[in-house]
Amino acid sequence: MAEEKETVVPKEEESQTDVCTTIRELQTLLDSKHPFPHHVDEVWPNLYLADLCFANNRYELWKLGITHVLNAAHGGMHSDGSPEFYGASITYHGVPANDLPDFDISQYFYSASEFIHKALNTPGARLLVHCVVGISRSASLVLAYLMIHHHLSLIQAIQKVQENRWIFPNAGFLQQLLHLDKELQQAKNNQIQSPS
């Protein structure tokens, strides 16, 4: 009898992997992967997450074939990103986000997602999304993109990115992503319930 309970409980827990409702649960999930020491990682086909060191190296960008850059630390200290910095060969989009829990990064979820979506639908394009360390601001915008355009839940998006890169959005960004997750789920449920 005890053995049956042991096999049933994990299955129930597994079935709820997409239902994470607290910041602590999300942080535990994020902490389950150990940091990768890479400057850049491909986290979705032709979508790369990177730190500022990589983003400011024009030679490395050229070697990787980067055609688009989304800078989630635009205008921030030590961030050289701008259309002038990258030149005509790279399409640039800057998001002036601060890596602070009380910063409203959600105001950029849809505009950044549109930029990412258009870039990845351009034949031969390769997109680099970065901030300073490449784990909080830039990761939050990539997660939002996967949720908005690929209909992944927040948990699924985190797990997908974690296959190739350690990320750790701050608690405020996680709260905003949770809100987006609920918003998108509600819109999906409303669409299912209303006849076309």
C-alpha positions as CSV (number, residue, x, y, z in Angstrom):
1,M,0.0,0.0,0.0
2,A,2.8,2.4,0.9
3,E,4.5,1.7,-2.4
4,E,1.3,2.6,-4.4
5,K,1.3,6.0,-2.7
6,E,4.9,6.6,-3.5
7,T,4.2,6.0,-7.2
8,V,1.0,8.1,-7.3
9,V,2.3,11.2,-5.6
10,P,5.1,12.0,-8.0
11,K,2.7,11.6,-11.0
12,E,0.3,14.2,-9.4
13,E,3.2,16.6,-8.9
14,E,4.4,16.1,-12.5
15,S,0.9,16.9,-13.8
16,Q,1.1,20.3,-12.2
17,T,4.4,21.4,-13.7
18,D,2.6,24.0,-15.7
19,V,0.8,25.4,-12.7
20,C,3.3,27.5,-10.8
21,T,1.7,30.3,-8.9
22,T,4.3,31.7,-6.6
23,I,7.6,33.5,-7.1
24,R,9.3,31.1,-4.7
25,E,8.2,28.1,-6.9
26,L,9.6,29.9,-10.0
27,Q,12.8,30.7,-8.3
28,T,13.2,27.1,-7.2
29,L,12.7,26.0,-10.8
30,L,15.2,28.6,-12.0
31,D,17.7,27.5,-9.3
32,S,17.4,23.9,-10.4
33,K,19.9,24.5,-13.2
34,H,23.4,25.6,-12.5
35,P,24.9,28.6,-14.2
36,F,26.6,28.1,-17.6
37,P,29.8,30.0,-18.0
38,H,28.9,31.0,-21.6
39,H,28.8,34.5,-23.0
40,V,26.1,33.4,-25.6
41,D,23.7,30.5,-26.0
42,E,21.1,29.6,-28.6
43,V,17.9,29.2,-26.7
44,W,15.5,28.9,-29.6
45,P,16.3,28.4,-33.3
46,N,18.3,31.4,-34.4
47,L,17.6,33.2,-31.1
48,Y,20.6,33.8,-28.9
49,L,20.8,35.1,-25.3
50,A,24.0,36.8,-24.4
51,D,25.8,39.1,-22.1
52,L,27.1,42.6,-22.8
53,C,30.6,41.4,-23.4
54,F,29.5,39.3,-26.3
55,A,27.1,41.9,-27.6
56,N,29.8,44.5,-27.8
57,N,32.2,42.3,-29.8
58,R,31.4,43.0,-33.5
59,Y,33.8,40.3,-34.7
60,E,32.0,37.6,-32.6
61,L,28.6,38.9,-33.9
62,W,29.8,38.7,-37.4
63,K,31.2,35.1,-36.9
64,L,27.8,34.0,-35.5
65,G,25.9,35.7,-38.4
66,I,23.9,38.0,-36.1
67,T,21.5,40.2,-38.2
68,H,19.3,41.6,-35.4
69,V,20.0,42.8,-31.9
70,L,17.6,43.4,-29.1
71,N,19.3,45.3,-26.3
72,A,17.3,45.0,-23.0
73,A,19.7,47.4,-21.3
74,H,19.5,50.2,-23.9
75,G,20.9,53.5,-22.5
76,G,22.2,51.8,-19.4
77,M,25.6,52.2,-17.9
78,H,28.3,50.5,-20.0
79,S,25.8,49.6,-22.7
80,D,27.2,50.7,-26.1
81,G,24.2,49.4,-28.1
82,S,22.7,51.7,-30.7
83,P,22.0,51.6,-34.4
84,E,25.2,53.6,-34.9
85,F,27.3,51.1,-32.9
86,Y,26.1,48.1,-34.9
87,G,26.0,49.8,-38.3
88,A,23.7,49.1,-41.3
89,S,24.3,45.3,-41.3
90,I,22.4,44.8,-38.0
91,T,18.8,45.8,-37.3
92,Y,18.7,47.2,-33.7
93,H,16.0,47.5,-31.1
94,G,16.6,49.0,-27.7
95,V,14.6,48.5,-24.5
96,P,15.6,50.9,-21.7
97,A,15.0,48.4,-18.9
98,N,16.5,48.6,-15.4
99,D,17.2,45.3,-13.6
100,L,15.2,46.3,-10.6
101,P,12.2,44.3,-9.2
102,D,10.0,47.5,-9.2
103,F,10.8,48.3,-12.9
104,D,7.8,47.7,-15.2
105,I,9.4,45.5,-17.9
106,S,5.9,44.3,-18.9
107,Q,5.4,47.6,-20.8
108,Y,7.9,46.1,-23.3
109,F,6.7,42.5,-23.5
110,Y,4.6,43.0,-26.7
111,S,6.9,45.4,-28.6
112,A,10.0,43.3,-27.9
113,S,8.1,40.1,-28.8
114,E,7.0,41.7,-32.1
115,F,10.6,42.7,-32.9
116,I,11.8,39.1,-32.1
117,H,8.9,37.6,-34.1
118,K,9.6,39.7,-37.2
119,A,13.3,39.1,-37.0
120,L,13.0,35.3,-36.7
121,N,10.5,35.3,-39.7
122,T,13.1,37.1,-41.8
123,P,14.9,34.5,-44.1
124,G,18.5,33.9,-42.9
125,A,18.1,36.1,-39.8
126,R,19.8,35.4,-36.5
127,L,18.8,37.4,-33.5
128,L,20.8,38.3,-30.4
129,V,18.9,39.4,-27.2
130,H,21.1,40.7,-24.5
131,C,21.3,42.9,-21.4
132,V,24.4,43.2,-19.1
133,V,24.7,39.6,-17.8
134,G,22.0,38.0,-20.1
135,I,20.0,36.3,-17.3
136,S,17.3,38.7,-16.1
137,R,16.1,41.5,-18.4
138,S,16.9,39.8,-21.7
139,A,15.7,36.5,-20.4
140,S,12.4,38.0,-19.4
141,L,11.8,39.4,-22.9
142,V,12.6,36.1,-24.5
143,L,10.3,34.3,-22.1
144,A,7.5,36.8,-22.9
145,Y,8.1,36.1,-26.6
146,L,7.8,32.4,-26.2
147,M,4.6,32.8,-24.2
148,I,3.0,35.4,-26.6
149,H,4.1,33.9,-30.0
150,H,4.5,30.2,-29.3
151,H,1.8,29.8,-26.7
152,L,4.1,28.3,-24.1
153,S,3.2,28.6,-20.4
154,L,5.7,30.5,-18.3
155,I,6.9,27.2,-16.9
156,Q,7.3,25.7,-20.4
157,A,9.1,28.8,-21.6
158,I,11.5,28.7,-18.6
159,Q,12.2,25.0,-19.2
160,K,12.8,25.5,-22.9
161,V,15.4,28.3,-22.3
162,Q,17.0,26.3,-19.5
163,E,17.8,23.5,-21.9
164,N,20.6,25.7,-23.1
165,R,21.2,28.6,-20.7
166,W,20.9,29.4,-17.0
167,I,18.6,32.4,-16.5
168,F,17.4,34.1,-13.3
169,P,14.9,37.0,-13.8
170,N,14.5,39.1,-10.7
171,A,11.4,38.6,-8.5
172,G,9.6,41.6,-9.9
173,F,10.0,40.4,-13.5
174,L,8.8,37.0,-12.5
175,Q,5.7,38.5,-11.0
176,Q,5.0,40.4,-14.2
177,L,5.6,37.2,-16.3
178,L,3.2,35.4,-14.0
179,H,0.6,38.1,-14.7
180,L,1.2,37.8,-18.5
181,D,0.9,34.0,-18.2
182,K,-2.5,34.4,-16.5
183,E,-3.6,37.0,-19.0
184,L,-2.7,34.8,-22.0
185,Q,-4.3,31.7,-20.4
186,Q,-7.5,33.7,-19.8
187,A,-7.6,35.0,-23.4
188,K,-7.1,31.4,-24.6
189,N,-9.9,30.1,-22.4
190,N,-12.2,32.9,-23.6
191,Q,-11.4,32.1,-27.2
192,I,-12.2,28.4,-26.6
193,Q,-15.5,29.3,-24.9
194,S,-16.8,31.8,-27.4
195,P,-18.0,30.3,-30.7
196,S,-16.4,31.6,-33.9
